[in-house]
Amino acid sequence: MSTLRDPQALFASKVDAMAPPSGQRSSSTWPWLLTAGVILAGFLGRAWFLTHQTWLNLAPDEAHYWDWSRHLDWSYYSKGPLVAWLIRGSCWLFGQESEWVIRMPAVLCGSLTLLGLAVLTQRIYQRPWLTLALVLLTSLLPLMAVGSLLMTIDAPFVCCWTWAMVLAHVVCFPSTERPRSMLCWSCLGLIIALGILAKYTMVLFLPSLGLFLLLSRRRRPLLWSKGIAAMLGMIGLGCLPILIWNAQNGWVTLHHVGGQAGLTEEFGHVPRWNPMGPLEYLGGQIALLIGVGFLFWGLAIVQTLRSSWRGSWDASSETQPPAPDRQDIFLVCFSLPMFLIFLAFSLKTKVQLNWPIAAYLSGLILTLAWIAERWDAPSRGTRWLVRGGVAWMVLLGGGLTLVMHRTEWLYPLMHPWRDTLTARRWDPSFRLRGATTLAAAVEQLRQELRQQGIDPVLAGTTWNLPGLLAFYLPDRPVVYCLGSLAGDRPSQYDFWPPHPAHQSAVFRSRTFIIVGYPTPRLLQSFERFDPPRVIEHHLSGQTINSWVLSVGHGFRE
């Protein structure tokens, strides 16, 4: 009976049943070798893909961060500096600035994330075949594939969150009775600080860790230990670049992050209550985890919480620790709180699909444990649900991961519905297409003006356009952002002088090539405008992207 009450013991027996018979295993190192092979193959495969593909341009976010890397600083308007530092380091290492070079840190971070998940899974369940299954399943998820290819802030953030969980598990569940090493606590603080330098969501790691320590009677004293002090000290030191930059720039990041979270007014935008926000949030997360994955994750969370409240709080049990001291509760504390926090935020702001992504890192491990525990369940219905769900995730997830690398394969199939189902509605890669077409049109217009004796200033109306133009134009020029003149929110470009909105005398009477249709406010900043040109990028007879090019003469702001 005690074994049945112990989820980890029951799970271990199920995993053993899934592994090959002992006669077929010459060594216990085989699962680890296979796991390492999968991670290495994934790294080499993504690196090969990036160096050979020519059809996917940089995403606007990637180009924006590349532009940051040309202006290295302590921090930036909306994010910390780690993404810019990684891009610049990769460009320095490879001696060039190309698409694959910019994305190589994402490939490395993705592989390190898989390795960290494997280490954490093995530490908790000590079942190599489970670790292999986790790595294989995770590699097939489109969510992981995208994060391991695109160089955005999510790649280093997810990597730091994963390895912070590994170190947190080391200090919370040491392999011996020796006191926790101060070095481990300090390294944990360093990794958390690096994560904050990548994405401010990393701050939520602290309440997750604090929640577990608070619930665990055995580990509650760690809350006021020297190790926690060392961790917090390292976090404080690591966050100094952000603090220094914001102290010099009016703490604008606080206003921006508060506005994004719907907590404060941001430059005239007043957050309002959105009763439908939680439904939109849940719908997006269900789609992100391919439906069944979200269902299994939710069931795993519920089952773990139920077991913790049904008799497993008995501290006198010799076969099972109290519930908050169990390692599955450790996984819940690093999954459920983040999901619920962003669920609450959805009442005041639009939560992007990737914001709660870290919630599913420990959630994946917990979910796989739940699956393995029910793989050979006595109930036929349960077995079919679990096995069918896994098959669905593997087939659909693997298929989507494969197709998303070459979505143009689907365009002939979608041709009959092109008028009602535009590419923007079904192809998420549209943001990665057409930048070279736009840059070619801008360069042609630029040469036309130069033939007239005019050297134009290049600009975009929103923050996500200047980086694309600067990267794909042949001379990699400086491209300005007129967002603050057009009525949009400020961006990092407002902090790089000279800027047309803040040092207008430098640009007075100049001619601008502007990507984006001028707003009435922007029209007032020029003496006259030429008729706009519409630039379109087509694929298989369908319009994938379009932009408006305008030429404004006589800047007078």
N, C-alpha and C positions, 0 to 999 in steps of 0.2 A: 504493500500500500504506500509506503514511503516513497518508493520509486515513482509511482504514478503521480504523487503529489509534487514531485520535483521536476519542473519543466525542463531543466537542463539535462537531467539524467534521462528523461524520456526522449528528449531530442537526440541525445548522443546515441541511444539505441537505434533510432530511426536512421541516423546518418550512417552508422555502421552497416545497417541493412542495405543502404544504397551503394556502398562501396563494393568493389569487386571482391570475390572470395580470397581468403588469405593465400591460397595456393597459386593464385594468379598474380600475386604481388611479390616481386623479388625483394623489394625494399620499400620502406615507408617514405623514402625520399622521392618516389615517383610522383606523387601528387604535387609536391613542391616544385619539382623540375617542370612539370606540365604547367603549373601556375606561372612560374617565371617565364616559361616559353610563350605563354599567351600574352603576358605583359610586354615582353620584348618584341614579339611579332606585331602587336598593336602599335608600339612605338615606331618600328621600322616601316610598317605599312602606311601609317599616317605621314611619316617623313617622306616616303617615296611618293605618295599622292600629292603632297604639297609641292614637291620639286618638279613634278611632271604635269600637273594640271595647269591649264591656261585660260579656262573659261569662267572661273569665279574670281571676281575682283575683291578688293578689300571691302568689308562692311563699313558703313559710315562711322561706327564707333571705333573700329580698328584704325581707320585713317585719322580719326580725331586723336587717339592716343599716340599714334605715330607722330603727329604734329606736336604733341606735348613733348615727345622725346627729343625734338629739335630745340626745345627750350627747357632744359633740365632745371628743376627747381625743387625746393623743399616739399611743396605740395601744390595742389591745383584747386580750382574753384569748386568742383563737384566731387572729386575723388582724391584719394591719397596718391603718392608718387610712385608706388611700386610698379604699376603697369608700364609707366614711361621708362623707369629704370631698366626693367627687363627687356623692353624693346630696344633701347639704346645699347644695352649690353650685348644683345644678340647681333645687332648691326655691326658693332665693333668686333665681335668674335669672328663673324663670317666675312667682314670686310666689304659689305654691300648692303643696300637697302632695297630689298625686293619683297614680294608678297610672302614667299615661303620663309624668308629670314625673319620677318616680323612675327610670323605665326609659330615659329619653332618653340618659343617658351611655352606656348599653350600645349603643344604636343608633349613636352617634357613634364609640365605640371599634370597633364592628364594621366601619364604613366605613373608618376609618383603618387597620384591619388589612388589609382588601382592598387599599387603596392601597399599604401597605408591601410586601405580597407582590408587587404589580405592579411596583413600583420594583426590588425585589430580583431578580425574574425578568428584567427588562429589563437590569439591570446584568450579570447572569451570561451570558445567552444572546443579548441584543441582537436579539431577534426580537419586534416588536410584536404579531404575530398570535398568538404563543405566550402573550404576556402577557394578551391578550384571552381566549384559551381558558382560561387558569388562573383568571381572575376569574369567568368564566361557570360553570366547573365547581365552583369553590369556593362560589359563591353558591347552588348547588343542593344542597349537602350539608346535611342536617338538623343536623349538628354545628355548622356555622357559623351557621345560621339561629337556633338556640336561643341561642347565645352572643351574638347581635346583638340579642336581644329582652329577655332576662332580666338584670336588674341584679344579678349576683353578682360574686364576685371574679375570675371567669374572664375577663370582658370586658376590664377594664383590664390584666390580666396578659398575655393573649394579644396585645393591642395593643402593650404594652411589649416583649414578647419579639420580635415581628416587627420593630419599628423598631430594636431593639438589634442584630438580625441585619443590618439594612441598614447601620448605622453600623460594625459589625464588618467587613462586606465593604468598606466605604470605606477603613478603615485597613489592612486586609490586602491589598486589591487596588486601590491608588490609580490614578487615571486617568493620572497623570504620574509621573515619577521623583522629584518633589519629596518631601522628608521628610513623614511623616504629621503632620497638623496637631494640635497639642495641644488645640485647640478640639474637634476630632472625638473625641479620646479622652475629654475631659471630658464632652462630651455623651453619649457612650456610657455613662460611669459614672453620669450623672444618670438616664438612662432605665432602666438596670439597678436603680438605687436605687428609682425609682418602681415598677418591677415587683415588687421585694421588699416595698414598702409595700402592694402589692395582694395578693400571694400569695408565700409563702416559697419555693415551687418555683422562683422566678426565680433563686435562688442557683445552681441547676444550670447556668445560662448560663455561669458562670465556668469550670467544668471542661470544658465543651464548647469554649469559645474556647481555653482552655489546651491542650486535646488537639490542636486543629488547629495551633496555633503550634508545639507540640512536634514534631509530625510533619513540619512543613514546614521544610526546611533553609534556605530563603531567608528565612523569617519567624521562625525560632527566636530571633534576637537581640531581637525585640520583647518577649520574655518578661521581660527585665530592662531595658527601655527606660524613659525618662521618661514616655512615653505611658501605659504600664501603671500606673506610679505615680500619674499624674494620675487615671486611671480608678478605681483602688482608693481614692484619696483622696475622690473624689466619692461613691463608694458608701458609704464610712464616714460622711461627712457626711449623706448622704441617709437613712441608717438610724438616725440619732440619735434620732428620735422613738420607735422601737421599743425602743432600748436604754434610754432614759430611763424609759419607762413600766414596762418589766420590772424595772429596778433598783429602782423604787418598789414593785413588787408581787411580789417574791420569785421573779422569773424563771419565772413560771408558764407562759409560752408555750413555753419549752424543754421542760418536762415534757409539755405537751399535744402538741406536734409530735412529740416522741420517742415518746409513746404511740401516736399515730396511725400512725407509721411502723413500729411494732412493735419499736422498739429499746429502750424503757425501760418500766418499770411505771408506769402512770398511775392514781393514786388507787385502788389495790387491784386493778386489772386487770392480770394478768400475761400478757404476750404468749406465745403458744405457736406451735410450728411447725405449718404447714398444708401438707402435701405436695400437696394438691389446689389450692392457691392459684394456682400458675402456670397450670394449665388453666383455672380460672375467669377469670383475668386475660386470657389469650389469647382465650377465647371472647367476653368482653365487648368486647375491642378489634376483633375480627373483625366483630362485629355493628355496632359503632360506625361502621366504615368500609364498611358494606354488603357485606361479604364480598369482593367483587372488588377494591374499593379497597385493602383490606389485602393481598390477594395481589399486586397490582401494586406496592404500596409495598415489600413484602418482596423481590420480584424485582428491583426497581430498586436496592435496597440491595445485594443479592447481586451483581448485575452490576457495579455500581460498584466493589465491593471486589475482585471477581475481576480486573477490568481493571487495578486498581492493582497486582496481584501478578504479572501476566503480561507482563513485559517493559517495562512503562511506568515503571519506576524508573530508566531510563537517563537520567542527567542530561545526557548529551552530545547527546540528541536535539534536533534543531533544529525539529521540527514539533510537539512535545508536551512540556510541562513534566513534571518528576517527579510521580508520582501524588499525594503529599501537597500539592503546590503547585497541583493542579487545583481548579477551583471546585466540581466535583461532590463532591469529598472534603470541601470546606467545608460543603456541605449535609448530607452524612452525619454529620459531627461534631456538628451541631445537631439531629440526629434520632435516630440509633441509640442513643447513650449514655443519653438520658433514658428511652427505651423499656426498655432493659436494666436500668436502675436500679430502675424500678418493678416489673419482672419479678422482681428479687431481693427487693424488699420484699414481694411477694405471698406469699412463704414464711412471713412472720411476721404479716401483717396483711391485711385486706380492702382491696384497692386499688379506689377508686371509678373509674367509667368515665372521668371527665374529668381525672384526675390527670396522665396523660402527654400531654395534648392538645397541648402545644407541640411534641412530637416530630413531629407531622404537618404543621407549618407549612413547614419546609424540605423535609420529606418529600413534600409535595404538588408542589413545584416539581420535585424529582428524579423523581417518578413521572410527571409530565406529559412530562418530557424522555424518559423511557424509553418512554412510549407513542408519542410522535412519532417516535422512532427506529425503531419497529417497525410504524408505521402502514401502510407499503408494503413490508413484508418480503417477500422472495422466497417464503418458505414460506406456502402458503395457510392452513395450520392456525394459524400465528402471527398472520396478518392477521385471521382470524376470531376468534381469542381476544381480541386487542386491541380490535378494533372492536366485537365483541359485549359485551366487558366495559365499554367506555365507554358503549355504549347502555344497558346495564343500570344503570350508575351514574346516568346522566342521567334515565332514566325512573323508576327506583325512588327515587333521591334527590330528584328534583324532585317526584314524587308524594307522598312522605312529608313533604317540606317544606311542600307546599300543604295536605295534610290535617291536619298537626299544628296549624295555625292554627284549624281548625274540626273537631275530632275528633268533635263531636256528630253530624256527618253520618253517621258510621259506626255509631252506636248502634242504629238500626233494623235494620241488617244483622246486628249481633251479637246481636240479641234472642233468636233461637232457642237460643243457647248461653249465655245470661246466668247460668244456675245453675252451670255448670262453668267458664266463662271469664269471671270477674268483670272489671269495668272496671279494677281495680287491676293486673290482670295484663297488659292490653294497651294501656291508655291512660295514657301518662306524664303527661298533663296533669291527672290527677286531683288532683295536689298544688296546682293552680291554681284549684280549684273548691270552692265551699262556704263560704268564709270569711265571706261576708255572711250566710249562713244561720246559722252559728255565732254571729256577733256579734248577730244579731237575737234569738236564743234567750237569750243572756247578758243582753242589755239588758232583755228581758221579765222574766227572773228578778230582775234588779237592781231593777226598778221594784216588783215584788211585795214584795221585802224592804224597800224604802224606805217602802212603804205601812204596813209593820209597825213603822216607826220605826228600822229598821236600815240603816246605811250600810255596805255590804259592801266588803271588800278583794277585788280581782280578782287571780287568779293562775293559772298553768299548771304542770303537773307536769314539763314538759320545756322546754328552751331555745327550741324552735321555735314555741311557742304564744303567749307574751306579745306579740310584735310584731304578729302577726295580729290579736289581740284589740284591742290599742291602736289600730291603724290603722283598723279597720272599726267600732269603737264611735263613736257620734256626737261625744262630747266628747274623744276621743283621750286617755284617762286613762293614768295609770301602772299598768302591769300587772306583777306580780312573778312570779318563777320559783321554785318550791319544789323544784327538782330535787335540791338538796343535802340537803333534808329527806326527800325521797322515796327517797334512796339512789342518785340519778343523779350523774353527774360534775358538777363546778362549771361555770359558764358566766359570761359577762360580767355577768349580772345579780347575781352574788355580789359584784361590786366596786362596785355603786352603792348607797350607803346612802340610807335605811335598808333593811335586808333582814331578812325574818323569821327567817332562820337565825342572823344575827349581831347583830342589834339587836332581840331578841325582846320586850324591854320595851315598845317602841313599838307592838307589835301585840297585846299581851296582852289576852285576853278578847274580841278582835274576831271578827266573822263573815267567812268567806271564801267567795267563789264560785270554785270550782276546776275548771278544764278538765282532764280526765284522771282516770282512776280512781285513788283514793287507795291507796297501798301500805300494808301493815301498819305500817311505820315512820311514815308520815304520819298514819295513824289515831290514833296515840298522841299526836300533837301537838294534838289537839282534844278537847274534852269530849264532843261527839257530832256525828253526821252525819245529815242528812236522806237519805231514799232517793234514789239517783242517778237522773238523767234521761239518756236516750239521745237525742242529736240526730243526725239523718241528713240528708244532702243527696242528692236524687234527680235523675236525668236520664234521660228516656225510659224510666221505669219501673225503672231500675236504681239501686242504692245506690252512690254514688260515694265518699262520705266519711262517717264517723261519729265522734262524740265523746261522751264521758261528762261530764255536768255534776254536780258535787257541791257541797253547801253544808255547810261545817264551822263549827260554833259553838264559841265559847270557846277561842280559840287559847291554848295554855299552854306552848309550847316554852321 
